[in-house]
Amino acid sequence: MLIVMHSRATEAQIKTVSDVIEDMGYRAEIMPGHQRTAIGLVGNDGRVGDSRIRGLPGVRQVIHVSAPYKQVSLEWQAEPTVITLSNGARIGGQDVAIMGGPCSVESETQLMEAAEAVAKAGGVVLRGGAFKPRTSPYAFQGLGEEGLKLLAKARQRFGLAVITEALDLASADLVAEYADIIQIGARNMQNFSLLRHVGRMNKPVMLKRGMSATVKEWLLAAEYVVNEGNKQVMLCERGIRSFDDSTRNVMDVAAVALVKTLTHLPVIADPSHATGRRDMVTPMARAAVAAGADGLIVETHPRPNEALSDGPQSLYPVQFQAMTQEVTAVAKVIGRGIAALA
């Protein structure tokens, strides 16, 4: 439930509504706006009667949020969430943010070459895995904290913000020390203890869609993070499982457009994991931007044939440069720009 107050509602009237909500056994979330204040009722699993609230002084309108996910819905907040990173780049809103880098941080030389390529192409965020959740326990698992230190060094040298994945509560604390964005991977989308944990951090979170997750489940997972107080959440479509093995996953471009009609959170597309094929990455990147994606996260490696993970889906630097030029053209056609460093 969302209670919209009159533009001239007093602080006392706002407090009275909050007190009534608390008395009903729920939590009141006060959201000051440019013209009026809204108060969200948080903690209910179903519809709540509004008879105690509707007639209170200062109350203009009571809106029942029909979706099971509340705080991430457009009914709750009509204006798009815009996340400002430490380097001044903004995710959400009018411009499309480009994120790139290798699947795994392998060495200082490899990462610095990749970071330079991303920066030259106009990217604003460097991706790179320090902790790798691999299907096989024998595959490369990442450099751990040493990889995080290299990411921080690349940020200092090239001005890119850093995104990297956390696997559990302990690694989330470590990632938060070094990175600008904490990534929650597809395998952890419904790791609710981890979602609550990052929800209590003052750090942007990228939540990837689970491999077999519905849109509703994906948005409810985001609700876990937001409900703990962290409003800086972005969603990432990275492909879903299918009966067809022609590509690694199926890039659900329709989900990008659909989710933009359901939530105020930024939506990012990952065409690398969605396809698993280098030749498919750029076409799907173009399609995602055309569908309304607020950003792209794409794997690029200076020498993909030597990559310790995901080499076949990693773009060469020259291909990454060409991709950014193509998606820039697509964005321009639909009245959008490309995010830049402040």
C-alpha positions in Angstrom: 0.0 0.0 0.0 1.2 3.5 -0.8 -0.2 6.5 0.9 0.2 9.8 -1.0 0.0 12.9 1.2 -1.3 16.3 0.1 1.4 18.8 -1.0 0.6 20.9 2.1 0.6 18.0 4.6 2.4 18.9 7.8 5.1 16.9 9.5 2.7 16.1 12.3 0.2 14.7 9.8 2.9 12.6 8.2 4.0 11.3 11.5 0.4 10.4 12.5 0.0 8.3 9.3 3.4 6.6 10.1 2.3 5.9 13.7 -1.0 4.3 12.5 0.9 2.1 10.1 3.3 1.0 12.9 0.3 0.4 15.2 -1.2 -1.9 12.6 1.9 -4.0 12.8 3.7 -2.8 9.6 6.7 -0.6 8.8 6.2 2.9 7.4 8.6 4.0 4.7 8.6 7.8 4.3 9.5 8.9 0.8 9.8 12.7 0.5 9.1 14.0 -3.1 9.5 17.3 -4.9 5.9 18.2 -4.5 4.5 15.8 -1.9 5.4 13.0 0.4 4.4 9.4 0.0 4.4 6.8 2.7 4.8 3.1 1.9 3.3 0.4 4.1 5.9 -2.4 4.2 5.6 -5.9 5.6 2.3 -7.2 4.3 1.9 -10.4 2.2 -1.6 -9.5 1.0 -4.1 -6.7 0.7 -4.4 -4.4 3.8 -7.6 -2.6 4.7 -7.2 1.2 4.4 -10.1 2.3 6.5 -7.8 3.5 9.4 -5.7 5.5 7.0 -7.9 6.9 4.2 -9.6 9.5 6.4 -6.5 10.8 8.3 -5.7 14.5 7.9 -3.3 15.2 5.1 -3.9 12.0 3.2 -4.7 12.6 -0.5 -4.8 9.1 -2.0 -4.3 5.5 -1.0 -2.9 3.2 -3.7 -3.0 -0.6 -3.3 0.1 -2.1 -4.9 -1.2 -5.2 -6.8 2.2 -6.8 -7.5 3.6 -9.1 -4.9 6.9 -7.1 -5.2 6.1 -3.7 -3.8 9.1 -1.4 -3.4 10.6 -2.2 -6.7 7.4 -1.7 -8.6 6.4 1.3 -10.7 3.2 1.6 -8.6 5.5 2.3 -5.7 7.8 4.7 -7.5 7.0 6.2 -10.9 10.3 7.9 -11.5 13.2 5.7 -12.6 15.9 5.0 -10.1 19.2 6.5 -11.2 22.4 5.1 -9.5 25.4 7.4 -9.4 28.8 5.7 -9.2 32.0 6.9 -7.5 33.4 8.0 -10.9 30.3 10.1 -11.6 28.8 7.8 -14.2 25.0 7.3 -13.9 23.1 4.1 -14.4 19.4 4.5 -15.2 17.7 7.5 -16.6 18.4 8.7 -20.1 21.8 7.3 -20.9 23.0 3.7 -21.6 25.9 2.6 -19.5 28.6 0.4 -21.0 30.4 -2.1 -18.8 33.1 -4.4 -20.0 36.1 -6.6 -19.0 37.2 -10.2 -18.7 35.2 -13.0 -17.2 38.1 -13.6 -14.7 40.9 -11.5 -13.4 43.9 -13.6 -14.4 46.9 -11.3 -14.1 47.8 -7.6 -13.8 48.9 -7.4 -17.4 45.7 -9.0 -18.7 43.4 -6.8 -16.6 45.2 -3.5 -17.3 45.1 -4.2 -21.1 41.4 -5.0 -20.8 40.6 -2.0 -18.7 42.4 0.3 -21.2 40.4 -1.2 -24.0 37.1 -0.6 -22.1 38.1 3.0 -21.2 39.1 3.8 -24.8 35.8 2.4 -26.1 33.8 4.7 -23.8 32.9 2.3 -21.1 32.3 3.5 -17.6 32.5 0.3 -15.6 35.1 -2.5 -15.5 33.9 -6.0 -14.9 36.1 -8.9 -13.8 35.6 -11.9 -11.6 37.8 -12.3 -8.5 35.6 -15.1 -7.1 34.2 -17.4 -9.8 31.2 -19.8 -9.2 32.1 -22.5 -11.7 30.0 -25.4 -12.6 33.0 -27.7 -12.3 35.0 -27.7 -9.0 38.1 -28.2 -11.1 37.7 -25.1 -13.2 39.6 -21.8 -12.4 38.0 -20.3 -9.3 39.5 -16.8 -9.4 42.3 -15.0 -7.6 40.2 -13.9 -4.6 41.4 -10.9 -2.8 44.4 -10.5 -5.0 42.0 -10.1 -7.9 40.1 -7.4 -6.0 43.3 -5.5 -5.4 44.1 -5.6 -9.2 40.6 -4.3 -10.0 41.1 -1.4 -7.5 44.4 -0.7 -9.2 42.8 -0.6 -12.6 40.1 1.8 -11.3 42.7 4.2 -10.0 44.6 4.1 -13.3 41.7 4.4 -15.8 38.9 6.0 -13.8 36.5 3.1 -14.3 34.1 2.0 -11.6 34.4 -1.7 -10.7 31.9 -4.5 -10.6 32.6 -8.0 -9.4 30.7 -10.9 -8.0 30.2 -12.0 -4.4 29.5 -15.6 -3.7 28.6 -15.6 0.0 28.4 -13.3 3.0 32.2 -13.4 3.6 33.1 -12.6 0.0 30.4 -9.9 -0.1 32.1 -8.1 2.8 35.4 -8.3 1.0 34.0 -7.2 -2.4 32.3 -4.2 -0.7 35.8 -3.0 0.4 37.2 -2.9 -3.1 34.4 -2.7 -5.7 31.8 0.0 -6.6 29.1 -2.5 -7.5 28.4 -5.9 -5.9 27.2 -8.5 -8.4 24.9 -11.2 -7.3 25.2 -14.0 -9.9 22.5 -16.1 -11.5 23.2 -19.1 -9.2 22.7 -16.9 -6.1 19.6 -15.0 -7.2 17.5 -16.7 -4.5 20.3 -16.9 -1.9 18.1 -14.9 0.5 20.6 -14.6 3.3 23.1 -13.1 0.8 20.4 -10.8 -0.6 19.5 -9.5 2.8 23.2 -9.0 3.6 24.0 -6.8 0.6 20.7 -5.1 1.3 22.2 -3.8 4.5 25.2 -2.3 2.7 25.4 1.2 1.2 26.7 -0.2 -2.1 25.1 -0.6 -5.5 24.0 -4.1 -6.3 23.5 -5.8 -9.7 21.1 -8.8 -9.4 21.4 -11.2 -12.3 18.3 -13.2 -13.3 18.5 -16.9 -12.4 18.9 -19.4 -15.2 15.3 -20.7 -14.8 13.8 -17.8 -12.9 10.5 -16.1 -13.9 10.3 -12.4 -14.1 8.2 -12.4 -10.9 10.8 -14.4 -9.0 13.5 -12.1 -10.2 11.7 -9.0 -9.0 10.9 -10.6 -5.7 14.6 -11.3 -5.2 15.3 -7.6 -5.8 12.6 -6.8 -3.2 14.7 -8.7 -0.6 17.6 -6.3 -1.2 15.5 -3.1 -1.3 13.5 -4.2 1.7 16.7 -4.1 3.8 17.2 -0.5 2.9 19.5 -0.6 -0.1 17.7 1.2 -2.9 20.7 1.1 -5.3 19.7 -2.1 -7.2 19.9 -2.8 -10.9 18.6 -5.9 -12.6 20.6 -7.9 -15.2 19.1 -10.2 -17.9 21.8 -12.8 -18.7 19.8 -15.4 -20.6 17.6 -18.3 -19.5 17.8 -22.0 -20.0 16.0 -23.7 -22.9 15.7 -27.0 -24.6 17.7 -25.6 -27.5 21.5 -25.8 -27.2 22.3 -23.7 -30.2 23.5 -21.0 -27.8 24.7 -21.1 -24.2 21.4 -19.7 -23.0 18.4 -17.9 -24.6 18.7 -14.1 -24.6 15.3 -13.0 -23.3 15.1 -9.6 -25.0 11.3 -9.5 -24.4 12.1 -9.6 -20.6 14.1 -6.4 -20.9 11.1 -4.5 -22.4 8.7 -6.2 -20.0 10.6 -5.5 -16.8 10.9 -1.8 -17.8 7.0 -1.7 -17.6 7.0 -3.2 -14.1 9.9 -1.7 -12.2 11.7 1.6 -11.7 15.0 -0.2 -11.3 17.6 0.1 -14.1 17.8 -3.0 -16.3 21.1 -4.2 -17.7 21.7 -6.8 -20.4 24.5 -9.4 -20.5 24.7 -10.7 -24.1 27.9 -12.6 -23.4 26.5 -15.1 -21.0 23.1 -15.1 -22.8 24.6 -16.4 -26.0 28.1 -17.9 -25.2 29.1 -17.0 -28.7 31.4 -14.1 -29.7 29.6 -13.6 -33.0 26.2 -13.2 -31.3 27.2 -10.7 -28.6 27.1 -7.5 -30.7 23.7 -8.3 -32.4 22.1 -9.1 -29.0 23.7 -6.0 -27.5 22.0 -3.9 -30.2 18.7 -5.6 -29.6 18.8 -5.1 -25.9 19.5 -1.4 -26.2 16.6 -1.2 -28.7 14.4 -2.9 -26.2 15.1 -0.4 -23.5 18.1 -1.7 -21.6 19.8 0.9 -19.4 23.2 -0.7 -19.7 25.2 -3.6 -21.1 27.8 -5.7 -19.4 30.0 -7.4 -22.0 33.0 -9.7 -21.7 36.2 -8.5 -23.5 39.7 -10.0 -23.2 42.9 -8.9 -24.8 43.6 -12.5 -25.9 40.4 -14.5 -25.7 42.1 -17.7 -26.9 44.2 -17.6 -23.8 41.4 -16.8 -21.3 41.0 -19.1 -18.3 37.2 -18.8 -18.5 34.6 -17.9 -21.1 37.1 -17.2 -23.9 34.6 -18.2 -26.7 32.2 -15.5 -25.7 34.7 -12.7 -25.0 35.1 -10.0 -27.6 38.5 -8.9 -28.8 39.2 -5.2 -27.9 38.6 -4.1 -31.5 35.2 -5.9 -31.5 34.3 -4.3 -28.2 35.1 -0.9 -29.7 32.9 -1.6 -32.7 30.1 -2.9 -30.5 30.0 0.4 -28.5 29.9 2.4 -31.7 26.9 0.3 -33.0 24.9 0.5 -29.8 25.6 4.2 -29.6 23.9 4.5 -33.0 21.0 2.4 -31.8 20.6 4.5 -28.7 20.6 7.7 -30.7 17.7 6.5 -32.8 15.5 6.0 -29.8 16.5 9.3 -28.2 19.1 8.1 -25.7 22.8 8.7 -25.2 25.7 6.8 -23.8 26.7 7.3 -20.2 30.1 9.0 -19.7 32.4 9.8 -16.8 31.6 13.0 -14.9 
